[in-house]
Amino acid sequence: MASRLTVETDFGHKALKVQRNGNLRRKAWLAVFAGSALFWGAVAVVIWHIWG
């Protein structure tokens, strides 16, 4: 059983470079740290309720 793949010759040539500002990057890191803090806070509360 043979399969055929087609290749487009202009693939990748029309890519646009996206300009990202530092504010978006800072907000993304803040969201990561906030999510991590919420997760570990929830883990601490669960452990407290189990041992308490």
FENBEL-V288601 format. One record per run of one state. SS is the DSSP state (H for helix, E for strand, L for the rest). FROM is the first residue (numbers start at 1). LEN is the number of residues. If there is no record, write none. Layout:
ss-><SS | SS>
from-><FROM | FROM>
len-><LEN | LEN>
//
This chain:
ss-><L | H | L>
from-><1 | 22 | 52>
len-><21 | 30 | 1>
//
